[in-house]
Amino acid sequence: MGDREKLHELRQQAHSAGIEGNSKMTEDQLREALRRVGKGEQPQMAKQQAKR
């Protein structure tokens, strides 16, 4: 799978998890936010923490 496809898949997963406005997040930020949501954190809080 190419990098663009991988990033697209991560963005879709983030959207499904409730992480809105993820188009400017990096791959690492998306992974971190998804990991945090998986542990029970609120999606928008996970997004903010991942962007730090």
N, C-alpha and C positions, 0 to 999 in steps of 0.2 A: 504494500500500500504506500502510495506517495505521501510526501509531507502535507500537501494541500488536502488530500483526501482524509488524512489522519486528523488534521486541524478541523476540517468540516465535520467529521464525526464527533469530535470533542465538543464543538459548538452545539451540535444537535443534542448531545447528551446533557450539556449544561442547560439548554433551553427546556428540555424535558424535566430537568431537576428543579426548574423554577428560577434559574439564574438568568435574569433578564439583562439585556444590554451587554452581551458578552463579545460583541464583534471586535473590540479593540484589545481584548485580553490576549496574552501570549499563550502558547501551548502549556508552559509550566504553570501559569496563573490558572488556566482552566483546570488542569489536573489537580492543583491544590484546592481550588474551590469545590470541585466534585468530591474530593476526598473529605473535605470538611462537611459537606452536605450529607455524605454517607455516614458520618459519625453523629448526625443529628442536629447540626448547626442550621440556623435559618439561612436560606439561599442568599439573600442580600447581604447578610453579615459575612457569610463565607466569601462572597465576591469582594467585599471591602477588605477583608483580612488577606486574601490572596493577592490583591493588587499592591500591598505594602512591600 
